[in-house]
Amino acid sequence: MNKRDVIATTVEKLKNYEQMKQVMMDPANSRTALGNVIPWDTTSLCAGLPGISLAFSQLIGTDTGVEGLEETAKSHLGRAVELFNQNGSSDCSLHSGLAGLGLGITSLAKKTGGYEQVLGTIHQAIAAHADDLIAAVDAKAIIGYDIISGLSGIAGYLLLHTEDDTVYHTLEAFVDALIRFSLGDEGRYGWLVPPHFLFSDLEREQFPRGAFNSGYAHGIAGVLGLLAKACKRGIVRPGQMDAIKRIMEYYDRFKIFEDDRYIWKGQMGIEELEAIDAGAENPVDGDFFRRDAWCYGAPGICYGLLQATDVVADGKTRQMAMETMKKALQHRDAIYSPTYCHGYAGLLQIAKASQRLVEHNFLQEECDTLEQMILDSYDATLHFGFCDHEFSSDQKEFVDYHEPGLLCGSTGIVLALQDDGKKRAVYQSAFGL
């Protein structure tokens, strides 16, 4: 089946809210790795209607053959807004909260106009929570600073609305907080996450004094990308360039040459950094997990570095990032799924974004390969056309999960496939691109 037909038939499967909800609420579709969590949240960007609506709004005005794109986008967003209003929420995050709802509405508004009042209400609510959001960053919480749940993701959304004075001043405060976070208080890298803010007991056991997270979705690479992007959008604050250079230095110091390319650890303990500071060579623990994805690994890190070299002239780093990105897309360590977060769609989208950023199609062969791998994984008999194929540590085997959502489902795949690579779209702010 050709790409146009795959996109069209998949989008058709994402129209019916009640059918999607029924499939998603089936206990058999729970994620055992997350503690038997059902991966569905009606109001969230990553696993609910605001994210799914992005596919419909993005395709408005294109030749898909799908009818009712605008109506479905409005219907999905209307349900999400209604639930937000009913339940209330102080969550301002991009992937679960108000910023994500705002992104879904903004994407539709770019095609249809309107929605100024509801967007203004969302922006006022985010500004009202600014002090609490900044406090979480100052406390070094991952969910305080990262793209998924923290300030980097919220700020990335707000950069779409800098013409609003409230948004602009809120952004300045958020960027200031991320600068403090990056530079640290005593000259040491500021993004050491204390053990009580790590994600799991296993991580707390592995890193008893805390860890530095190197990934894009949850680590300092996402902060790097946001600081560089803010600079390009006219949000330039004291210490911002120093913070960007300091993060770049971190990735230069701790890159590991393995086989024919550079890689980075997803997390590094403070003990390892102290050993290197004391004169030890950059130690390589061969047992650490390697993944070439948007969320963790070289692709996300290299995209952050490419953004940084757009505002800091560093030809050596730019060339290294381009070459390393290419190698990562060829290796694809621990990538088995067509989905976005840690699958082919995320690699395809980040490759297109990188080419657009450097204005050179240096990854076109890799893009063509990834696109074909996605198309080959399509199955019209599946609930949503694609499955997220992941290893279950409990079941000791690979398991297929049926999801319609943005981050680990069919919506993210559709968005990656439809991107022609020529122009950045609103939805890409969901991924820090």
Secondary structure, 3 states (H helix, E strand, C coil): CCHHHHHHHHHHHCCCHHHHHHHHCCHHHCEHHHCCECCCCCCCCCCCHHHHHHHHHHHCCCCCCCCCHHHHHHHHHHHHHHHHHHHCCCCCCCCCCHHHHHHHHHHHHHHHCCCHHHHHHHHHHHHHCHHHHHHHHHCCCHHHHCCCCCHHHHHHHHHHHCCCHHHHHHHHHHHHHHHHHHHCCCCCCCCEECHHHCCCHHHHHHCCCCEEECCCCCCHHHHHHHHHHHHHCCCCCCCHHHHHHHHHHHHHHCCEEECCEEECCCEEEHHHHHHHHCCCCCCCCCCCCCCCCCCCCHHHHHHHHHHHCCCCCCHHHHHHHHHHHHHHHHHCCCCCCCCCCCCHHHHHHHHHHHHHHHCCCCCHHHHHHHHHHHHHCCCCCCCCCCCEEEEECCCCEEEEECCCCCCCCHHHHHHHHHCCCCCCCHHHHHHCC
